[in-house]
Amino acid sequence: MNKKKEAAGDAALKTISEPALKRLPLYHQYLKKVHSTGMQDISCTRIAEELNLTPILVRKDIAYTSIQGKPKTGYSVEALITAIEDFLGWKNTNEALLVGAGNLGNALLGYRQFNEYGLSIIAAFDSDKAKVGTTVHGKKVFDIDRFENITQRLKIKIGIITVSADSAQEVSDMMVRSGITAILNFTPVKISVPDGVTVQQVNLASSIAILIRSIE
């Protein structure tokens, strides 16, 4: 991708709404499914019906990718999949560092699908000396004291937090000091970060509570 296209993509990502940004991966998942059945073309109406959305909303979301549809037939399924992947940057590899090599952290280190979404966790960090120096799913676990140095040396911008709740803010502060500008937080704590740092909260406790409540 040339610099002009990269700049255009960055600008589009900054202007797209968060709900629209979250819907694009849903479209991608559905499109991959129908593509596996041999479907060649698809309309916004078909996507909307399958995902319980409106055709206008789907059309607006897809328009961010700049793909052009065809009269009567809609979009090429394969081309639309590629357009969404390009727009979301999934074909570029973004390296990340994980802090907290416990059960959840280890599971994430072995989650291969991250690579499909343009994310590569290259190493983990922990304060537990028994874990330091070990290798989990091919990823080295370093002492937490080395986090700032390694992050700055490798110019990593994405951090993943899987520590205990009482350590979440401290780890977040360390990440920000190190130059991390995007954080995926798997703890139940709402961390505080300065302007310019993006946090995505993955609250497993809340999700489980909603699921259990729904079956009572």
TAHUKA-V592555 format. One record per pair of residues at least 6 apart in sequence whose C-alpha atoms are under 8 Angstrom apart, sorted by the first residue. I is the first residue (numbers start at 1). GAP is how many residues later the second one is. Records with the same first field share a line. If there is no record, write none. Layout:
I = GAP  GAP
This chain:
9 = 78
12 = 52
13 = 74  75
16 = 48
20 = 41
21 = 40
23 = 38
24 = 37  38  60
25 = 59
27 = 20
28 = 53  56  57
30 = 17
31 = 46  50
32 = 49
35 = 42  43
39 = 38
40 = 36  37  38
41 = 32  33  34  35  36
42 = 31  32  33  34  35
43 = 30  31  32
44 = 11  12  14  15  30
45 = 9  10
47 = 6  8  11
48 = 6  7  10
49 = 6
62 = 22
64 = 23
65 = 18  19  21  22
66 = 17
67 = 13  16
68 = 7
69 = 6  7
85 = 6
89 = 28  29
90 = 26  27  28  29
91 = 25  26  27
92 = 26
93 = 22  25  26  27
94 = 24  25  26  64
95 = 24  25  26  27  61  62  63
96 = 23  24  25  26  27  60  61  62  63  64
97 = 24  25  26  27  28  54  59  61  62  63
98 = 7  23  25  26  27  61  62  63  64
99 = 6  25  26  27  45  60  61  62  63  64  72
100 = 24  25  26  61  62  63
101 = 23  24  25  30  40  61  62
102 = 60  61
104 = 58
105 = 57
106 = 30  31
109 = 12  27  28  30
110 = 26  27
114 = 6
122 = 17  18
123 = 16  17  18  19
124 = 15  16  17  18
125 = 7  16  17  18  19  22
126 = 6  15  16  17  18
127 = 16  17  18
128 = 15
129 = 14
131 = 10
132 = 9  10  11
133 = 7  8  9  10
134 = 6  7
135 = 6
147 = 31
148 = 26  27  29  30
149 = 29
151 = 6  27  28  29
152 = 26  27
155 = 24
156 = 23  24
157 = 22  23  24  25
158 = 22  23  24  25  26
159 = 16  21  23  24  25
160 = 23  24  25  26
161 = 7  10  11  22  23  24  25  26
162 = 23  24  25
163 = 24
164 = 23
165 = 22  23  24
168 = 19  21  23
169 = 20  22  23
172 = 11  19  20  21
173 = 20
176 = 17  21
180 = 17
181 = 15  16  17
182 = 15  16  17
183 = 14  15  16  17
184 = 15  16  17  18
185 = 14  15  16  17
186 = 15  16  17  18
187 = 14  15  16
188 = 14  15  16  17
190 = 11
193 = 6
